[in-house]
Amino acid sequence: MVAEQLAMAALVGAVFLAALGFVARVNGWWGRLPFVDRTRVATDGGHAHEPGSGLAHKPSGITRWLTTVDHKDIGILYGMYGVIAFLWGGVSVMIMRFELFTAAETYISPEMYNALLTSHGITMLFLFGTPIIAAFSNYFVPLLIDADDMAFPRINAIAFWLLPPAALLIWAGFFTIPLDIAISPAQTSWTMYTPLSVEQSNPGVDLMLLGLHLTGVSATMGAINFIATIFTERGDDVTWANLDIFSWTILTQSGLILFAFPLLGSALIMLLLDRNFATTFFAVEGGGPILWQHLFWFFGHPEVYILVLPMMGLVSWILPKFAGRKLFGFKFVVYSTLAIGVLSFGVWAHHMFGSGMDPRIRASFMATSLAIAIPSAVKTFNWITTLWNGKVRLTAPMLFCIGFVANFVIGGITGVFLASVPVNLILHETYYVVGHFHYIVMGMIAFAGFGAIYYWFPIVTGRMYNRKLAKGHFWLSMIGVNITFFAMLLAGYFGMPRRYATYSDFNPELAPLTEITFLHQVMTAGAVIIAVGTILWLLNVVWSWKKGGKVTDPDPWNTKEYGLHGREFAWFEQQLAATDGGETESESAVATDGGADGESVATDGGSEQA
């Protein structure tokens, strides 16, 4: 009891200090604190200028990152946060996959497996997916629309700083394991279905729900900011007709967030009330357990497009640069984005076909779920047509874009099968659903994220990554993703249920245990390949950020040659000109894997002939 009180006191103290720091920052007290470094640095891309130059300045060192309201700095903070969450999500799933290598319990208990399963899903969706998109949009949307900053810079900073305490609350149960107190990781799965999530007395569930609520508040604040920014802060030459496709997808995503996340927050509050104050929102004698499913999936399926639409925008922005052609059917890509946004709110019940709803209602949701495949297919054909007869350059960003399209075809088609009621009733709650969903989450969202990181790496760091490691990362990821998740599709056809820590009692009438064990071992081998590729990526990014060859060419991807030079690289050109006074530095320019033959390439501090 004493240990629990100490833990609660520490948590309250941390919240108090965070609130005190925020108040100090808002009221201008921060600069008078003795530990604050008053050295000033410029906000225009990190290039320092003399005081009195008329440019905005901010502190340097750790104080810069704790107090910044610059959209570029906040974008980097979101990116660092998303990477940390991605790595933890990857570690948790690797532990699960090694446990599933054999049919019986081997390394971890079923309780720990359930905790890792819950943490992995919530981490990847709420702590990695949404923040990593916010990283790209915070840094680049203002540059792409020629805005000075976000419409509400302080709210932008607050939206980010809600996320670290959210992660601590969501992961709190793992931190308390060594303390031997009555707080353990949540074991509700990421869907938190009632009555399971109501009846678990573990306080770790309450902490997780509070953390999830904070992520929703953060996302909603960010969505309002992006809508206001795109509507009101565009440059004079940026109209709705020539607004870039990435900003269109962020605008649509923000609209989805504005309608979806507040509903999730309301449902979480009702769940907390049921758990702690004996209300009956989701009890049989009240609203019923199915009410949670309706509320959750009314948020949950738009959430899929909240994550996917911006990544489609990234691919639509990056792929044409290395195809040497403008995006084919730009207006249709925009219209299909808006159509997906509208239709996404009418498909949620296909997650509930087995819940006993009226067959007529099931048929209507099946029709809508099939219809949403049409605007998705429009995008796919537009990407393929953009590649057709183009001057394709297989750079690392381009490879990830092509991999994105290929994985989308598989993930999308398997989703069409699940939209059909009779097929869904057979495959629901099997590994088929896991394979389909991960083709979308890992095969699309992560792939587009990696492609964008490589594409914009010169702007953010001023350096170039190692292109050989980058291509090795792509091939390991592409091979690993298809080995792992295609094996899941096959296991689903054999009837292997998902969310099981062991499968030694698998029904032999469905398939021999040896075949199911072999498929799980294939999944684990594929996951190891993905992990190796991710380690390569991490080493490449960290090393290149510090030691990579400096980029002095304002057009490192040769996009001017095809008339595809983006506004963000025009901004980058201005920063390079401000750095060297408009003259080329003595260090030779770094050509990328999209450069012309014979150019000198410095990838990892050395040089080689392209």
C-alpha positions in Angstrom: 0.0 0.0 0.0 2.8 2.4 0.9 4.6 1.6 -2.4 1.4 2.4 -4.3 1.0 5.7 -2.5 4.6 6.6 -3.3 4.1 5.8 -7.0 0.9 7.9 -7.1 2.7 10.8 -5.3 5.6 10.6 -7.8 3.1 10.7 -10.7 1.2 13.7 -9.2 4.6 15.5 -8.7 5.6 14.9 -12.3 2.3 16.3 -13.5 2.7 19.3 -11.2 6.2 20.1 -12.4 5.0 19.8 -16.1 2.2 22.2 -15.4 4.6 24.6 -13.6 7.0 24.5 -16.5 4.2 25.2 -18.9 2.9 28.2 -16.9 6.4 29.5 -16.6 6.9 29.3 -20.4 3.6 31.0 -21.1 4.2 33.9 -18.7 7.7 34.5 -19.8 9.3 33.4 -16.5 11.4 30.7 -18.2 14.0 33.0 -19.4 14.7 34.3 -15.9 15.4 30.8 -14.5 19.1 30.2 -13.6 19.6 27.0 -15.6 18.3 28.5 -18.9 21.0 29.0 -21.6 20.4 32.5 -23.0 22.6 31.9 -26.1 20.5 32.6 -29.1 20.2 30.7 -32.4 18.3 31.5 -35.5 15.0 29.8 -36.3 15.4 29.9 -40.1 16.8 26.4 -40.5 19.5 26.6 -37.9 21.6 29.2 -39.6 22.8 31.8 -37.1 22.7 35.5 -37.8 23.8 38.6 -35.9 21.5 40.1 -33.3 19.4 42.8 -34.6 19.1 41.3 -38.1 15.3 41.2 -37.8 15.1 37.4 -37.7 13.3 35.5 -34.9 15.7 33.8 -32.4 15.5 31.2 -29.7 17.7 29.6 -27.0 20.2 27.0 -27.8 20.9 23.6 -26.2 18.4 21.6 -24.4 16.3 24.7 -23.6 15.7 25.1 -27.3 14.0 21.8 -27.6 12.0 22.2 -24.4 10.7 25.6 -25.3 10.6 25.8 -29.1 7.5 26.7 -31.0 9.2 26.5 -34.4 7.4 24.1 -36.7 10.6 22.5 -37.9 11.9 21.8 -34.4 8.5 20.4 -33.4 8.5 18.2 -36.5 11.9 16.8 -35.4 10.6 16.2 -31.9 7.6 14.3 -33.3 10.0 12.3 -35.4 12.2 11.3 -32.5 9.2 10.4 -30.4 7.7 8.3 -33.2 11.0 6.4 -33.8 11.3 5.6 -30.1 7.7 4.3 -30.1 8.4 2.3 -33.3 11.4 0.6 -31.8 9.6 -0.3 -28.6 6.7 -1.7 -30.7 9.2 -3.7 -32.7 10.9 -5.1 -29.6 7.5 -6.2 -28.1 6.4 -8.0 -31.3 9.8 -9.7 -31.6 9.4 -11.1 -28.1 5.9 -12.4 -29.1 7.2 -13.9 -32.3 10.0 -15.8 -30.5 7.4 -17.1 -28.1 5.2 -18.3 -31.0 8.2 -20.1 -32.6 7.0 -23.2 -30.8 3.5 -24.3 -30.0 3.8 -24.5 -26.2 4.6 -21.8 -23.6 8.4 -21.3 -23.7 9.8 -17.9 -22.8 7.0 -15.7 -21.4 3.7 -16.3 -19.6 0.4 -15.9 -21.4 -0.2 -12.8 -19.2 3.0 -11.2 -20.4 2.1 -12.2 -24.0 -1.3 -10.4 -23.6 0.4 -7.4 -22.1 2.9 -7.2 -25.0 0.1 -7.7 -27.5 -1.9 -4.8 -26.0 1.2 -2.5 -25.9 2.3 -3.4 -29.4 -1.0 -2.5 -31.0 -1.6 0.7 -29.1 2.0 1.8 -29.5 2.2 1.3 -33.2 -1.2 3.0 -33.9 -1.3 5.8 -31.4 2.3 6.5 -30.4 4.0 5.8 -33.8 1.5 6.1 -36.6 -0.1 9.4 -35.8 3.1 11.2 -34.4 5.3 10.1 -37.4 2.8 11.7 -39.7 2.8 14.8 -37.5 6.5 14.9 -37.9 6.4 15.2 -41.7 3.4 17.5 -41.7 4.8 19.9 -39.0 8.1 20.2 -40.7 7.0 20.4 -44.4 3.4 21.6 -44.7 4.3 25.2 -43.8 7.2 25.0 -46.3 5.0 23.5 -49.0 2.3 26.2 -48.6 4.8 29.0 -48.2 3.7 29.8 -44.6 6.0 31.3 -42.0 4.8 28.8 -39.4 1.8 27.0 -38.1 -1.3 29.1 -37.4 -1.0 28.5 -33.7 2.7 27.8 -32.8 2.1 27.5 -29.1 -0.8 25.1 -29.4 1.4 23.1 -31.8 4.1 22.8 -29.1 1.4 21.9 -26.4 0.0 19.2 -28.8 3.5 17.5 -28.9 4.2 17.8 -25.2 1.1 16.0 -24.3 2.5 12.9 -26.0 5.5 12.0 -23.7 3.3 11.7 -20.6 0.8 9.8 -22.6 3.5 7.2 -23.5 4.6 7.0 -19.9 1.0 6.3 -18.8 0.4 3.7 -21.6 3.7 1.9 -20.7 3.4 2.5 -17.0 2.5 -1.1 -16.2 5.9 -2.3 -17.6 7.8 0.2 -15.5 6.2 -0.9 -12.3 7.0 -4.7 -12.7 10.3 -4.4 -10.7 8.5 -2.5 -7.9 6.3 -5.4 -7.0 3.2 -3.3 -6.6 -0.4 -3.9 -7.7 0.1 -2.2 -11.0 0.8 -4.4 -14.1 0.6 -3.9 -17.8 -2.9 -3.8 -19.4 -4.1 -7.0 -21.0 -7.1 -5.8 -22.8 -5.8 -6.0 -26.4 -5.6 -2.7 -28.3 -9.4 -2.9 -29.0 -10.2 -2.8 -25.2 -13.4 -4.8 -25.8 -15.9 -4.9 -22.9 -16.6 -6.6 -20.6 -13.0 -7.7 -20.4 -11.7 -4.1 -20.1 -14.2 -3.3 -17.4 -13.7 -6.3 -15.2 -9.8 -6.2 -15.1 -9.1 -4.6 -11.7 -5.5 -3.7 -12.6 -4.8 0.0 -12.3 -2.5 -0.3 -15.2 -5.6 -0.4 -17.4 -6.8 3.0 -16.0 -3.3 4.5 -16.7 -3.4 3.2 -20.2 -6.8 4.7 -20.8 -5.7 8.0 -19.5 -2.7 7.9 -21.7 -4.8 7.1 -24.8 -7.1 10.0 -23.9 -4.1 12.4 -23.9 -3.0 11.1 -27.4 -6.5 11.9 -28.6 -6.4 15.4 -27.2 -3.0 15.9 -28.8 -4.2 14.7 -32.2 -7.3 16.9 -32.1 -5.3 20.0 -31.2 -2.9 19.3 -34.1 -5.8 18.7 -36.5 -7.4 22.1 -35.7 -4.0 23.7 -36.2 -3.4 22.1 -39.6 -6.9 23.1 -40.8 -6.4 26.7 -39.7 -2.9 26.8 -41.2 -3.8 25.4 -44.6 -6.9 27.7 -44.8 -5.4 30.9 -43.6 -1.6 30.8 -43.8 -1.0 29.9 -47.5 1.2 32.1 -49.6 -0.2 34.4 -52.2 0.7 32.1 -55.0 -0.7 29.0 -53.3 -4.3 28.4 -54.3 -6.6 25.5 -53.9 -5.9 24.6 -57.5 -2.1 24.2 -57.0 -2.1 23.1 -53.4 0.3 20.1 -53.2 -1.2 16.6 -52.8 0.5 16.0 -49.4 -1.2 19.1 -47.9 -4.5 17.9 -49.4 -4.2 14.6 -47.6 -3.2 16.3 -44.3 -6.2 18.5 -44.6 -8.5 15.5 -45.1 -6.8 13.6 -42.3 -7.3 16.6 -40.0 -11.0 16.6 -40.8 -11.2 12.9 -40.0 -9.4 13.4 -36.7 -11.7 16.3 -35.8 -14.8 13.9 -36.0 -13.2 10.6 -34.9 -10.9 11.3 -31.9 -13.4 13.2 -29.7 -15.7 10.2 -30.0 -12.9 7.9 -28.8 -12.2 10.3 -25.9 -15.8 10.2 -24.9 -15.9 6.4 -25.1 -12.7 6.2 -23.0 -14.3 8.4 -20.3 -17.3 6.2 -20.2 -15.1 3.1 -19.9 -13.2 4.8 -17.0 -16.5 5.6 -15.3 -17.7 2.0 -15.7 -14.4 0.7 -14.2 -14.2 3.1 -11.2 -17.7 4.5 -10.5 -20.0 1.5 -11.2 -21.8 3.2 -14.1 -23.4 0.9 -16.7 -22.5 2.4 -20.1 -21.2 -0.9 -21.3 -22.8 -3.3 -18.9 -25.5 -5.7 -19.9 -28.1 -3.9 -17.8 -27.1 -0.6 -19.4 -25.9 0.3 -22.9 -24.5 -3.2 -23.4 -21.0 -4.5 -24.4 -21.8 -4.1 -28.1 -22.1 -0.3 -27.6 -18.3 -0.2 -27.0 -17.7 -1.9 -30.3 -19.9 0.6 -32.1 -18.2 3.6 -30.5 -14.7 2.2 -30.8 -15.0 1.2 -34.5 -16.8 4.4 -35.5 -13.4 5.9 -34.5 -11.3 2.8 -35.4 -12.0 2.5 -39.1 -11.5 6.2 -39.9 -8.3 5.8 -37.9 -7.0 3.5 -40.5 -7.4 6.2 -43.1 -6.1 8.8 -40.7 -2.9 6.9 -40.9 -3.0 5.8 -44.5 -4.2 9.0 -46.4 -1.2 11.1 -45.5 1.1 8.3 -46.5 -0.7 8.1 -49.8 -0.1 11.8 -50.1 3.6 11.3 -49.5 3.8 8.6 -52.2 1.8 10.9 -54.6 4.3 13.6 -53.9 7.6 11.6 -54.0 6.9 9.0 -56.7 6.5 11.5 -59.6 9.9 13.1 -58.7 11.7 9.9 -59.7 9.3 9.0 -62.5 10.2 12.2 -64.3 6.5 13.0 -64.8 3.9 15.0 -63.0 1.3 13.0 -61.0 -1.2 11.6 -63.5 -4.8 12.7 -62.8 -4.0 15.1 -59.9 -7.6 16.2 -59.5 -8.8 12.6 -59.4 -6.3 11.8 -56.7 -7.6 14.8 -54.7 -11.2 13.8 -55.3 -10.5 10.1 -54.3 -8.8 11.4 -51.1 -11.9 13.4 -50.2 -14.2 10.4 -51.1 -12.2 8.0 -48.9 -12.5 10.6 -46.1 -16.3 10.7 -46.4 -16.9 6.9 -46.9 -14.5 6.0 -44.0 -17.3 6.9 -41.5 -19.7 4.5 -43.1 -17.8 1.2 -42.9 -17.2 0.6 -39.2 -19.6 -2.2 -38.7 -17.7 -4.6 -41.0 -15.6 -5.2 -37.9 -18.7 -6.5 -36.2 -20.3 -8.8 -38.8 -20.2 -11.7 -36.3 -21.8 -9.7 -33.5 -25.4 -10.7 -34.4 -26.6 -7.5 -36.0 -29.6 -7.4 -38.4 -28.6 -9.0 -41.8 -30.0 -6.0 -43.7 -27.7 -3.7 -41.8 -24.8 -6.0 -42.5 -25.6 -5.9 -46.2 -25.5 -2.1 -46.2 -22.2 -2.0 -44.4 -20.8 -4.6 -46.8 -21.8 -2.4 -49.8 -20.1 0.7 -48.3 -17.0 -1.3 -47.4 -16.8 -2.6 -51.0 -17.4 0.9 -52.4 -14.5 2.4 -50.6 -12.2 0.2 -52.6 -13.0 2.3 -55.7 -11.3 5.6 -54.8 -8.5 3.5 -53.4 -8.1 1.8 -56.7 -8.2 5.2 -58.5 -5.0 6.1 -56.6 -3.3 2.9 -57.4 -4.0 3.2 -61.2 -2.8 6.9 -61.1 0.5 5.9 -59.5 1.0 3.1 -62.0 0.1 5.4 -64.9 2.6 8.0 -63.5 5.3 5.4 -63.8 4.3 4.4 -67.3 6.8 5.6 -69.9 8.5 7.7 -67.2 12.2 8.1 -66.7 12.2 5.9 -63.5 15.2 6.3 -61.2 15.4 3.6 -58.5 16.5 5.7 -55.6 15.8 4.5 -52.1 12.7 6.9 -51.8 11.4 5.5 -55.1 11.9 1.9 -54.1 9.9 2.4 -50.9 7.2 4.1 -53.0 7.0 1.2 -55.4 7.0 -1.2 -52.5 4.2 0.8 -51.0 2.1 0.4 -54.1 2.8 -3.4 -54.4 2.0 -4.0 -50.7 -1.2 -1.9 -51.1 -2.4 -4.1 -53.8 -2.1 -7.2 -51.6 -3.4 -5.5 -48.5 -6.3 -3.9 -50.3 -7.4 -7.0 -52.1 -7.4 -9.0 -48.9 -9.4 -6.3 -47.3 -12.0 -6.6 -50.1 -12.5 -10.2 -49.1 -13.0 -9.3 -45.5 -15.7 -6.7 -46.6 -17.8 -9.6 -47.8 -20.1 -10.9 -45.0 -19.8 -14.7 -45.7 -16.0 -14.6 -46.1 -15.7 -12.4 -43.1 -17.6 -14.8 -40.9 -15.1 -17.5 -41.7 -11.9 -15.5 -41.5 -12.7 -13.0 -38.7 -10.5 -13.3 -35.6 -8.0 -15.4 -37.5 -4.4 -14.6 -38.6 -5.8 -13.6 -42.0 -7.0 -10.4 -40.4 -3.6 -9.8 -38.8 -1.9 -10.4 -42.2 -4.2 -8.0 -44.0 -3.9 -5.3 -41.4 -0.1 -5.5 -41.2 0.2 -5.3 -45.0 -1.5 -1.9 -44.5 0.3 -0.8 -41.4 3.9 -2.1 -42.0 3.8 -2.6 -45.8 2.2 0.9 -46.5 2.5 3.3 -43.6 6.0 2.4 -42.5 7.2 2.1 -46.1 5.9 5.5 -47.0 7.5 6.9 -43.8 10.9 5.4 -44.7 10.7 6.8 -48.2 9.8 10.3 -46.9 12.7 10.1 -44.5 15.2 9.3 -47.2 13.7 11.9 -49.6 13.7 14.8 -47.1 16.9 13.7 -45.3 19.1 16.4 -47.1 16.7 19.2 -46.0 16.5 18.2 -42.4 20.1 17.3 -41.8 22.0 19.0 -44.6 23.7 15.7 -45.3 23.2 12.6 -47.4 22.6 9.1 -46.2 24.5 6.0 -47.3 22.6 4.9 -50.4 23.8 1.2 -50.3 22.6 0.7 -46.8 19.3 2.4 -47.7 18.7 0.1 -50.6 19.7 -2.9 -48.4 17.1 -1.7 -45.9 14.4 -1.6 -48.6 15.1 -5.1 -49.9 15.2 -6.6 -46.4 12.0 -4.9 -45.5 10.2 -5.8 -48.6 11.2 -9.5 -48.4 10.6 -9.7 -44.7 7.1 -8.0 -44.9 5.9 -10.4 -47.6 7.3 -13.5 -45.9 5.8 -12.6 -42.5 2.4 -11.4 -43.5 1.7 -13.8 -46.4 2.4 -16.6 -44.0 -0.2 -15.0 -41.7 -2.7 -15.0 -44.5 -2.1 -18.7 -45.0 -2.4 -19.5 -41.3 -5.7 -17.6 -41.3 -7.0 -19.8 -44.1 -6.1 -22.8 -41.9 -8.2 -21.4 -39.1 -5.4 -20.2 -36.8 -7.0 -17.8 -34.3 -5.2 -14.5 -33.5 -4.2 -13.3 -30.0 -3.3 -16.8 -28.8 -0.1 -17.1 -26.7 0.1 -20.9 -27.4 -1.4 -23.1 -30.0 -0.4 -26.6 -28.9 -4.2 -27.5 -28.7 -4.8 -26.5 -32.3 -7.7 -28.4 -33.8 -6.1 -31.1 -36.1 -9.3 -31.3 -38.2 -8.5 -27.8 -39.5 -4.8 -28.4 -40.2 -2.0 -30.5 -38.8 -0.1 -28.8 -35.9 3.2 -29.3 -37.8 1.9 -27.1 -40.7 0.7 -24.4 -38.3 4.1 -24.5 -36.4 6.0 -24.2 -39.6 4.0 -21.2 -40.7 4.7 -19.5 -37.3 8.3 -20.2 -37.7 8.2 -18.7 -41.2 6.5 -15.6 -39.7 9.3 -15.3 -37.0 12.0 -15.7 -39.7 10.4 -12.9 -41.7 10.1 -10.7 -38.6 13.9 -11.2 -38.0 14.6 -10.0 -41.6 12.4 -6.9 -41.0 14.3 -6.3 -37.7 17.7 -6.5 -39.4 16.6 -4.0 -42.1 15.3 -1.7 -39.4 18.6 -1.8 -37.6 20.4 -1.0 -40.8 18.1 2.0 -41.3 18.7 3.2 -37.7 22.4 3.0 -38.1 22.3 4.7 -41.4 20.2 7.6 -40.2 22.2 8.2 -37.0 25.6 7.9 -38.7 24.7 9.9 -41.8 23.2 12.7 -39.6 26.6 13.1 -38.0 29.1 12.0 -40.6 27.3 11.9 -43.9 28.6 14.0 -46.8 27.3 17.5 -46.7 24.8 18.5 -49.4 25.7 21.7 -51.2 23.5 21.1 -54.3 20.1 22.8 -53.7 18.6 20.2 -56.0 20.0 16.9 -54.8 17.4 14.8 -56.6 17.7 16.6 -60.0 14.0 17.5 -60.0 14.5 20.8 -61.8 15.4 18.9 -64.9 11.8 17.5 -65.0 10.1 20.7 -63.8 9.2 19.0 -60.5 11.1 21.2 -58.1 9.0 21.4 -54.9 8.6 24.5 -52.7 10.4 22.8 -49.8 13.5 22.4 -51.9 13.2 26.0 -53.1 13.2 26.9 -49.4 16.3 24.6 -48.9 18.0 26.5 -51.8 17.5 29.8 -49.9 19.0 28.3 -46.8 22.1 27.1 -48.6 22.5 30.5 -50.2 22.2 32.2 -46.8 24.8 29.8 -45.4 27.6 30.5 -48.0 26.6 33.9 -49.3 25.4 32.4 -52.5 28.8 30.8 -53.4 29.6 27.1 -53.5 31.5 25.8 -50.6 34.9 24.2 -51.1 33.5 20.8 -50.3 32.1 19.2 -53.4 28.4 18.7 -53.8 27.0 15.3 -52.8 25.2 13.5 -55.5 22.5 11.1 -54.5 21.4 7.8 -56.0 19.3 9.9 -58.4 22.3 11.9 -59.6 23.9 11.7 -63.0 26.6 9.1 -63.9 30.1 10.1 -63.0 29.3 12.5 -60.3 31.3 12.3 -57.1 29.3 10.7 -54.3 30.1 11.0 -50.6 27.7 8.8 -48.8 29.3 7.8 -45.5 32.2 10.2 -45.2 34.0 8.5 -48.1 33.7 8.8 -51.8 33.0 6.5 -54.8 32.1 6.8 -58.4 28.4 6.7 -59.1 
